[in-house]
Amino acid sequence: MDRLLIRGGRRIEGSVQIRGAKNAALPQIAAALLGSGRLELTNVPEVTDVDTMLALMQEFGVVATRGTGRTLVLDASGARSAQAPYDMVRRMRAGILVLAPLLARFGSARVSMPGGCAIGARPIDLHLKALDALGAEVNIESGYINARVKEGGLRGGRVVLSSPSIGATETALMAATLARGETEILNAARDPEVSDLVLTLAAMGARIAGEGTHRILVQGVEALHNARHDLITDRIEAGTYAIAAAITGGHLEILGAHLEHLGSVGAILESAGVQIWPSDRGLMVVRSGPLQGIDITTEPYPGFPTDLQAQFMALMTIALGASVVRETIYESRFMHVPELNRLGANIALQGSTALVRGVEKLHGAEVMATDLRASVSLVLAALVAEGETTVHRIYHLDRGYEALDRKLVQCGADIQRVAG
Ligand code: EPZ
């Protein structure tokens, strides 16, 4: 298993190009099953979660062709319903996103329950309730979801989400596009990736209004057709590089980033002593003065994203004073805490709250990645730790960050990737 050797103390400077959002690519790849033609996506990131999703789509006869410049063509003309097997859905929870398109296109679907993961149980009850509200019969036996449409196919209905789940909103959206009549989705997730999925579905011929708000209306249509869409850029990748510049006291232009996609993150970084503002090509981030400890609570968009919690915590480990980090989206997204403490951080956990007391300096050590965002928080801390840090199991990183080590080296970091 590859590992990274990082020598701390170098500022992150210059510019970095961010790519298409992983969490926009995954549902849109699944959405290709809704059409019987070609869906062409551009700015698709080269990350292993996308590879896993494409392997899953092959199970249904979708032909995926990667072209130059991160173009991906998905041909669903020969698609057929099949089973989404446990070993694939277990590896990547987003595999559950094929359930709705399979059901809407073929009238039935058999998809493995996704396993839990390092950050929590990851239930899918809201996905199943949404499909039930649109006229599907769903039962679970021996770890598989068996879903079929009732007589007459999917019909429009009212989907009320008890929490603004991103995945459940995407499941309801995709099923509703081909349901007979109107669907109202209440308490929908407002994230940019959900709005980007709506743009692609609309390009395929779907009739949707209200994306970006808590109430989305869908008028079902008979069929969806060929389309082409350029993915939005990855706001979590952008936030990660912003924190890389902030933690090292550097200055960085993040090309392709949009401040508005970061929701409250910009204001919170400003309060911590970081300067961040829009530039012609994206975002500028500079930190020259001291870092202040700032409290954060993760919330649904546009609140502070849970996917930047671990990265922000790394920043707070060397801030003046203390910072309270409350995680409200997942029940256990603190796997990075013991590893950050191995680097000399002073973090105490109390249920879903972490108290981070700023320290003078971090010191290099051997640490282990456990999940995608925890692993990148270790890399960020290592950039500023004295001496050498080894980050093990960095396959977690490669799931959601394209060439992170190479990009950081291009911005001045001292990082070596060691295979094996
Ligand atoms: C999406 O996951 C993202 N993944 C996650 O990013 C992100 O952390 C998460 O949204 C929250 O923002 C993709 O978009 C592929 P949720 P998703 O449904 O859709 C509970 C990363 O690092 N819940 O919004 O699975 C759930 O347990 C990944 O890129 C239910 O209870 O997240 C969690 O506590 C990690 N029942 C909360 O809602 C359900 O049916 C938010 O989950 C569904 C979710």
Boltz pocket constraint, residues with backbone or C-beta under 6 A from the ligand:
constraints:
  - pocket:
      binder: B
      contacts: [[A, 22], [A, 23], [A, 26], [A, 93], [A, 94], [A, 120], [A, 121], [A, 122], [A, 123], [A, 124], [A, 125], [A, 126], [A, 127], [A, 128], [A, 163], [A, 164], [A, 165], [A, 166], [A, 167], [A, 168], [A, 306], [A, 307], [A, 328], [A, 329], [A, 330], [A, 331], [A, 372], [A, 373], [A, 400]]
      max_distance: 6.0
